[in-house]
Amino acid sequence: MKRKEFLKSCGSCGAFSLIGLFYSEKVNAEAISLKKDDEHSEPMNKKQVRQLLKFIDSSINESDKEKIFNKLGTECLYSRNYDKWVISFRENQEEFFNRVKRGESRYWEKLEYNKEKSVITLVGRKFQSCVCEYGQCDSPPESLCNYCCKRFQEEMFGLLLEKNVNVRIDESIILGGERCSTTIYVGE
């Protein structure tokens, strides 16, 4: 199982995220193969991507910003195959939650599912800065929390539980908190 890989890179999204973000209607991002050892291509420039995301966050209308960052969150889950990892817990959802109780999550301190209330409480660990690679800059875009991370968690917990979920950001480092915590409302 690729649990450790998931936990180590959960906060960052892949290069395909931006490709899918801008060309999702015309190009299937999975069909594009960029090889790290390709001598004719430049490596991904993280600073450039961060600056682009900051520009988008500060210069376009809220509706378009929401669409773009929602897509970024969705692509983070699917382009890295986290969806397959999450789906592997469907038959044993308790194990998904127990991993956090045992302290095995690098990012989450508490993850509890109150099935009677249909609410999941996620409390992140304290960090000095955002764990997302795109948030590793001065004045990171707030849309990384408000839309990208929110959508990532909606997709992830929706896949795990096979239900619609709605995520509320309760605290985030980018928004001035000490940790990233959410409340997840599980639908029918």
MARZA-637603 format. One record per atom (N, C-alpha, C, O): residue in one letter; x negated, y negated, z. Coordinates in steps of 0.1 Angstrom, whole numbers, padded with zeros to 4 digits, always signed. Layout:
% MARZA-637603
aXYZ
...
//
This chain:
% MARZA-637603
m-0009+0012+0000
m+0000+0000+0000
m-0009-0012+0000
m-0020-0012+0006
k-0005-0023-0006
k-0013-0035-0007
k-0008-0045+0003
k-0008-0057+0000
r-0006-0041+0015
r-0001-0050+0026
r-0011-0061+0029
r-0008-0073+0030
k-0024-0057+0031
k-0034-0066+0035
k-0036-0077+0024
k-0038-0088+0027
e-0036-0072+0011
e-0037-0082+0000
e-0026-0092+0000
e-0028-0104-0002
f-0014-0087+0003
f-0002-0096+0004
f-0004-0106+0015
f-0002-0118+0013
l-0008-0101+0027
l-0009-0110+0038
l-0020-0121+0036
l-0019-0132+0040
k-0031-0116+0030
k-0043-0125+0027
k-0039-0136+0017
k-0044-0147+0018
s-0031-0133+0008
s-0028-0143-0003
s-0014-0148-0003
s-0010-0155-0013
c-0006-0145+0007
c+0008-0149+0008
c+0010-0164+0006
c+0020-0168+0000
g+0001-0172+0011
g+0003-0186+0010
g-0001-0192-0003
g+0003-0204-0005
s-0007-0185-0011
s-0012-0192-0024
s-0004-0185-0036
s-0001-0173-0035
c-0003-0193-0046
c+0004-0188-0058
c-0006-0186-0069
c-0016-0193-0069
g-0003-0178-0079
g-0012-0175-0090
g-0012-0185-0101
g-0004-0193-0102
a-0022-0183-0109
a-0024-0192-0121
a-0012-0191-0130
a-0008-0201-0137
f-0006-0179-0131
f+0006-0178-0139
f+0018-0186-0135
f+0027-0188-0143
s+0018-0190-0122
s+0029-0198-0117
s+0031-0211-0126
s+0042-0214-0130
l+0020-0218-0129
l+0022-0230-0137
l+0025-0227-0151
l+0032-0235-0158
i+0020-0216-0157
i+0023-0212-0170
i+0038-0210-0171
i+0045-0215-0180
g+0043-0202-0162
g+0058-0199-0162
g+0066-0211-0159
g+0077-0213-0164
l+0060-0220-0151
l+0067-0232-0148
l+0070-0241-0160
l+0081-0246-0161
f+0060-0243-0169
f+0062-0252-0180
f+0067-0245-0192
f+0073-0251-0201
y+0065-0232-0194
y+0069-0225-0206
y+0078-0214-0204
y+0079-0205-0212
s+0085-0214-0193
s+0094-0202-0189
s+0104-0199-0200
s+0108-0187-0201
e+0109-0209-0207
e+0119-0206-0217
e+0113-0200-0230
e+0120-0193-0237
k+0100-0204-0233
k+0094-0200-0246
k+0084-0189-0245
k+0082-0181-0254
v+0078-0188-0233
v+0067-0178-0232
v+0069-0169-0220
v+0072-0174-0209
n+0067-0157-0222
n+0067-0147-0211
n+0053-0147-0204
n+0044-0142-0210
a+0052-0153-0192
a+0039-0154-0186
a+0032-0141-0184
a+0020-0141-0184
e+0039-0130-0183
e+0033-0117-0181
e+0026-0112-0194
e+0017-0104-0193
a+0030-0118-0205
a+0024-0114-0217
a+0011-0121-0220
a+0003-0116-0229
i+0008-0131-0213
i-0004-0138-0215
i-0015-0132-0206
i-0013-0130-0194
s-0026-0128-0212
s-0036-0122-0204
s-0049-0131-0204
s-0055-0134-0215
l-0052-0136-0192
l-0064-0144-0191
l-0074-0136-0183
l-0071-0132-0171
k-0085-0133-0189
k-0095-0125-0182
k-0105-0134-0175
k-0110-0144-0181
k-0109-0130-0163
k-0118-0138-0155
k-0132-0138-0162
k-0140-0147-0161
d-0135-0127-0168
d-0148-0125-0174
d-0149-0130-0189
d-0159-0128-0196
d-0138-0136-0194
d-0138-0141-0207
d-0147-0153-0208
d-0145-0163-0202
e-0158-0151-0216
e-0168-0162-0217
e-0163-0174-0225
e-0170-0184-0225
h-0151-0174-0231
h-0146-0185-0238
h-0136-0193-0231
h-0130-0202-0236
s-0134-0190-0218
s-0123-0197-0211
s-0130-0203-0198
s-0139-0198-0192
e-0124-0214-0194
e-0128-0221-0181
e-0121-0215-0170
e-0109-0211-0171
p-0127-0213-0158
p-0119-0208-0147
p-0109-0218-0142
p-0110-0230-0145
m-0099-0213-0135
m-0088-0222-0130
m-0094-0233-0121
m-0103-0230-0113
n-0090-0245-0123
n-0095-0256-0116
n-0084-0260-0105
n-0074-0266-0108
k-0086-0255-0093
k-0077-0257-0082
k-0074-0271-0079
k-0062-0275-0077
k-0084-0280-0080
k-0082-0294-0077
k-0073-0300-0088
k-0064-0308-0084
q-0075-0296-0100
q-0066-0301-0111
q-0051-0297-0109
q-0042-0305-0110
v-0049-0285-0105
v-0036-0280-0102
v-0030-0287-0091
v-0018-0292-0091
r-0037-0289-0080
r-0032-0297-0068
r-0028-0311-0072
r-0018-0316-0068
q-0037-0317-0080
q-0034-0331-0084
q-0021-0332-0093
q-0013-0341-0092
l-0020-0322-0102
l-0008-0321-0110
l+0005-0319-0102
l+0015-0326-0104
l+0004-0311-0092
l+0016-0309-0083
l+0019-0321-0075
l+0031-0324-0073
k+0009-0328-0070
k+0011-0341-0063
k+0018-0351-0073
k+0026-0358-0068
f+0013-0351-0085
f+0019-0361-0095
f+0034-0357-0097
f+0042-0366-0097
i+0037-0345-0099
i+0051-0341-0101
i+0059-0344-0089
i+0070-0350-0090
d+0054-0342-0077
d+0061-0344-0065
d+0064-0359-0063
d+0074-0363-0057
s+0055-0368-0067
s+0057-0382-0065
s+0063-0390-0076
s+0066-0402-0075
s+0065-0384-0088
s+0069-0392-0099
s+0081-0388-0107
s+0085-0395-0116
i+0087-0377-0104
i+0099-0373-0111
i+0111-0373-0102
i+0110-0373-0090
n+0123-0372-0108
n+0136-0372-0100
n+0137-0360-0092
n+0131-0349-0095
e+0145-0360-0082
e+0146-0349-0072
e+0151-0337-0078
e+0147-0326-0075
s+0161-0338-0087
s+0167-0326-0094
s+0156-0318-0102
s+0155-0306-0101
d+0148-0325-0110
d+0138-0319-0118
d+0127-0313-0109
d+0122-0303-0111
k+0123-0321-0099
k+0113-0317-0089
k+0117-0304-0083
k+0109-0294-0081
e+0130-0303-0079
e+0135-0291-0072
e+0134-0279-0082
e+0130-0268-0078
k+0138-0281-0094
k+0137-0270-0104
k+0123-0265-0106
k+0120-0253-0106
i+0114-0274-0107
i+0100-0271-0110
i+0094-0263-0098
i+0088-0253-0099
f+0095-0269-0086
f+0090-0262-0074
f+0097-0249-0070
f+0091-0240-0065
n+0110-0249-0073
n+0117-0236-0071
n+0111-0225-0080
n+0109-0214-0076
k+0108-0229-0092
k+0102-0219-0102
k+0088-0215-0097
k+0084-0204-0098
l+0081-0225-0092
l+0067-0222-0086
l+0068-0211-0075
l+0060-0202-0075
g+0078-0213-0066
g+0080-0203-0055
g+0084-0189-0060
g+0079-0179-0055
t+0093-0189-0070
t+0097-0176-0076
t+0085-0169-0083
t+0083-0157-0081
e+0078-0177-0091
e+0066-0171-0098
e+0056-0166-0088
e+0048-0157-0091
c+0054-0173-0077
c+0045-0168-0067
c+0048-0154-0063
c+0039-0146-0061
l+0060-0151-0061
l+0065-0138-0056
l+0063-0128-0068
l+0057-0117-0065
y+0068-0131-0079
y+0068-0121-0090
y+0055-0120-0098
y+0051-0108-0102
s+0048-0130-0100
s+0035-0129-0108
s+0024-0122-0101
s+0015-0117-0107
r+0025-0121-0088
r+0015-0114-0080
r+0020-0100-0076
r+0014-0093-0068
n+0032-0096-0080
n+0038-0083-0077
n+0042-0081-0063
n+0042-0070-0058
y+0043-0092-0055
y+0048-0091-0041
y+0062-0085-0041
y+0066-0079-0031
d+0070-0087-0051
d+0083-0081-0052
d+0083-0066-0050
d+0091-0060-0043
k+0073-0060-0056
k+0072-0045-0055
k+0068-0041-0041
k+0073-0031-0036
w+0060-0049-0035
w+0056-0046-0021
w+0068-0047-0012
w+0070-0039-0003
v+0075-0058-0013
v+0087-0060-0005
v+0097-0049-0007
v+0103-0044+0003
i+0100-0046-0019
i+0110-0035-0023
i+0106-0022-0016
i+0115-0014-0013
s+0093-0020-0014
s+0089-0007-0008
s+0094-0006+0006
s+0093+0005+0012
f+0098-0016+0012
f+0104-0016+0026
f+0119-0015+0027
f+0124-0014+0038
r+0126-0014+0015
r+0140-0014+0016
r+0146-0002+0024
r+0156-0004+0031
e+0140+0009+0022
e+0144+0021+0029
e+0140+0021+0044
e+0146+0029+0052
n+0131+0012+0048
n+0127+0011+0062
n+0124-0003+0065
n+0113-0007+0068
q+0135-0011+0065
q+0134-0025+0068
q+0128-0028+0081
q+0122-0038+0083
e+0131-0020+0091
e+0126-0022+0105
e+0111-0023+0105
e+0105-0031+0112
e+0105-0015+0097
e+0090-0015+0096
e+0085-0028+0091
e+0075-0033+0096
f+0092-0035+0082
f+0088-0048+0077
f+0087-0058+0089
f+0078-0065+0090
f+0098-0057+0097
f+0098-0066+0109
f+0089-0062+0120
f+0083-0070+0127
n+0087-0049+0122
n+0078-0044+0132
n+0064-0047+0130
n+0056-0049+0140
r+0060-0048+0118
r+0046-0052+0115
r+0042-0065+0122
r+0031-0067+0127
v+0051-0075+0122
v+0049-0088+0128
v+0049-0086+0143
v+0040-0092+0150
k+0058-0078+0148
k+0058-0075+0163
k+0045-0069+0168
k+0041-0072+0179
r+0039-0061+0159
r+0026-0055+0163
r+0014-0064+0161
r+0003-0060+0164
g+0017-0076+0156
g+0006-0086+0154
g-0002-0084+0141
g-0013-0089+0140
e+0004-0077+0131
e-0003-0073+0119
e-0002-0084+0108
e-0008-0083+0098
s+0006-0094+0111
s+0007-0105+0101
s-0003-0116+0103
s-0004-0121+0114
r-0009-0120+0093
r-0019-0131+0094
r-0012-0144+0096
r-0017-0153+0102
y+0000-0145+0090
y+0007-0158+0089
y+0019-0160+0099
y+0022-0171+0103
w+0025-0149+0103
w+0037-0149+0111
w+0035-0144+0125
w+0029-0134+0127
e+0039-0152+0134
e+0038-0149+0148
e+0050-0141+0153
e+0050-0132+0162
k+0062-0145+0148
k+0075-0138+0152
k+0084-0137+0140
k+0085-0146+0132
l+0090-0126+0138
l+0100-0123+0128
l+0111-0114+0133
l+0108-0102+0135
e+0122-0120+0136
e+0133-0112+0142
e+0146-0113+0134
e+0149-0124+0129
y+0152-0102+0133
y+0165-0101+0125
y+0176-0098+0135
y+0177-0087+0140
n+0185-0108+0137
n+0197-0106+0145
n+0208-0103+0135
n+0214-0111+0129
k+0211-0090+0134
k+0220-0085+0124
k+0235-0089+0127
k+0243-0091+0118
e+0238-0090+0140
e+0251-0094+0144
e+0254-0109+0139
e+0265-0112+0135
k+0244-0117+0140
k+0246-0131+0136
k+0242-0134+0122
k+0244-0144+0116
s+0236-0123+0115
s+0231-0124+0102
s+0220-0135+0100
s+0221-0143+0091
v+0211-0136+0110
v+0201-0146+0110
v+0187-0140+0113
v+0186-0132+0121
i+0178-0144+0105
i+0164-0140+0107
i+0156-0153+0112
i+0157-0164+0106
t+0149-0151+0122
t+0140-0162+0128
t+0126-0159+0124
t+0121-0148+0128
l+0120-0168+0117
l+0106-0166+0113
l+0098-0178+0120
l+0100-0189+0117
v+0088-0174+0128
v+0079-0184+0134
v+0065-0181+0129
v+0060-0170+0131
g+0059-0191+0123
g+0046-0190+0118
g+0035-0192+0128
g+0038-0197+0139
r+0023-0187+0125
r+0012-0190+0134
r+0008-0204+0133
r+0010-0211+0123
k+0001-0210+0143
k-0004-0223+0142
k-0017-0223+0133
k-0026-0215+0134
f-0017-0233+0124
f-0028-0235+0116
f-0032-0250+0115
f-0023-0259+0118
q-0044-0254+0111
q-0048-0267+0110
q-0043-0274+0097
q-0040-0286+0096
s-0041-0265+0087
s-0036-0270+0074
s-0027-0259+0068
s-0027-0248+0072
c-0020-0263+0057
c-0011-0254+0050
c-0019-0242+0045
c-0031-0243+0041
v-0013-0230+0046
v-0020-0218+0041
v-0019-0216+0026
v-0027-0208+0020
c-0010-0224+0020
c-0009-0223+0005
c-0021-0230-0001
c-0025-0241+0003
e-0027-0223-0011
e-0038-0229-0018
e-0035-0242-0024
e-0044-0251-0024
y-0023-0244-0028
y-0019-0257-0034
y-0017-0268-0024
y-0017-0280-0028
g-0016-0264-0012
g-0015-0274-0001
g-0028-0278+0005
g-0028-0286+0015
q-0039-0273+0000
q-0052-0276+0006
q-0058-0289+0000
q-0068-0288-0008
c-0052-0300+0003
c-0056-0313-0002
c-0051-0324+0007
c-0042-0322+0016
d-0056-0336+0005
d-0050-0347+0013
d-0036-0350+0008
d-0034-0350-0004
s-0027-0353+0017
s-0013-0356+0013
s-0007-0346+0004
s-0003-0349-0007
p-0007-0333+0008
p-0001-0323-0001
p+0014-0326-0004
p+0021-0332+0004
p+0019-0321-0016
p+0032-0324-0020
p+0042-0318-0010
p+0042-0306-0008
e+0052-0325-0005
e+0062-0320+0004
e+0071-0310-0003
e+0077-0301+0004
s+0072-0311-0016
s+0080-0301-0023
s+0075-0287-0022
s+0082-0277-0025
l+0062-0285-0018
l+0057-0272-0016
l+0065-0265-0005
l+0067-0253-0005
c+0069-0273+0005
c+0077-0267+0016
c+0092-0267+0012
c+0099-0257+0013
n+0096-0279+0009
n+0111-0281+0007
n+0117-0273-0004
n+0129-0269-0003
y+0109-0269-0014
y+0114-0261-0025
y+0106-0248-0028
y+0112-0237-0028
c+0093-0249-0029
c+0085-0237-0033
c+0085-0226-0023
c+0089-0215-0025
c+0081-0229-0010
c+0081-0220+0000
c+0095-0215+0004
c+0097-0203+0006
k+0104-0224+0004
k+0119-0220+0006
k+0123-0210-0004
k+0129-0200+0000
r+0121-0212-0017
r+0125-0203-0027
r+0118-0190-0026
r+0124-0179-0028
f+0105-0190-0023
f+0097-0178-0022
f+0103-0169-0011
f+0105-0157-0013
q+0107-0175+0000
q+0113-0167+0011
q+0127-0163+0008
q+0131-0152+0011
e+0135-0171+0001
e+0148-0167-0003
e+0147-0155-0013
e+0155-0145-0011
e+0138-0155-0022
e+0136-0144-0031
e+0131-0131-0024
e+0136-0121-0026
m+0121-0133-0015
m+0115-0122-0008
m+0125-0115+0001
m+0127-0103+0001
f+0132-0123+0010
f+0141-0117+0019
f+0154-0112+0012
f+0160-0102+0016
g+0158-0118+0001
g+0169-0113-0007
g+0166-0100-0013
g+0174-0091-0013
l+0154-0098-0018
l+0149-0085-0023
l+0149-0074-0012
l+0154-0063-0014
l+0143-0078-0001
l+0142-0068+0010
l+0156-0063+0014
l+0158-0051+0016
l+0165-0072+0017
l+0178-0069+0022
l+0189-0066+0012
l+0200-0062+0015
e+0186-0069-0001
e+0195-0068-0012
e+0208-0076-0009
e+0219-0071-0011
k+0206-0088-0004
k+0216-0097-0001
k+0212-0111-0005
k+0200-0114-0006
n+0221-0120-0007
n+0218-0134-0008
n+0214-0140+0005
n+0220-0137+0015
v+0204-0148+0005
v+0199-0155+0017
v+0197-0170+0014
v+0195-0174+0003
n+0198-0177+0025
n+0196-0192+0024
n+0185-0195+0035
n+0187-0191+0046
v+0175-0202+0031
v+0164-0205+0040
v+0165-0220+0044
v+0167-0229+0036
r+0163-0222+0057
r+0162-0236+0062
r+0147-0237+0068
r+0143-0229+0076
i+0140-0248+0063
i+0127-0250+0068
i+0129-0258+0082
i+0134-0268+0082
d+0124-0251+0092
d+0125-0257+0106
d+0113-0266+0109
d+0114-0276+0116
e+0102-0261+0105
e+0089-0268+0108
e+0079-0264+0098
e+0079-0252+0093
s+0071-0273+0094
s+0060-0270+0084
s+0048-0279+0087
s+0050-0291+0091
i+0037-0274+0084
i+0024-0282+0086
i+0024-0294+0076
i+0021-0305+0081
i+0028-0292+0064
i+0028-0303+0054
i+0038-0314+0059
i+0036-0326+0056
l+0049-0310+0065
l+0059-0320+0070
l+0056-0325+0084
l+0064-0332+0090
g+0044-0322+0089
g+0040-0328+0102
g+0040-0319+0114
g+0037-0323+0125
g+0043-0306+0112
g+0044-0297+0123
g+0031-0290+0126
g+0021-0292+0118
e+0031-0281+0136
e+0019-0273+0139
e+0018-0259+0132
e+0008-0253+0132
r+0030-0255+0127
r+0032-0242+0121
r+0043-0243+0111
r+0049-0253+0109
c+0045-0232+0104
c+0056-0231+0094
c+0066-0221+0099
c+0062-0209+0100
s+0078-0226+0101
s+0088-0217+0107
s+0101-0220+0099
s+0104-0231+0095
t+0109-0209+0098
t+0122-0210+0090
t+0132-0202+0097
t+0130-0193+0105
t+0145-0206+0094
t+0156-0198+0098
t+0162-0193+0085
t+0165-0200+0075
i+0165-0180+0084
i+0170-0173+0072
i+0184-0168+0075
i+0186-0160+0083
y+0193-0174+0067
y+0207-0170+0069
y+0211-0159+0059
y+0210-0162+0047
v+0215-0148+0063
v+0217-0136+0055
v+0232-0136+0051
v+0241-0136+0059
g+0235-0136+0038
g+0248-0135+0033
g+0253-0121+0031
g+0246-0111+0036
e+0264-0120+0025
e+0270-0106+0023
e+0264-0100+0011
e+0268-0088+0008
//
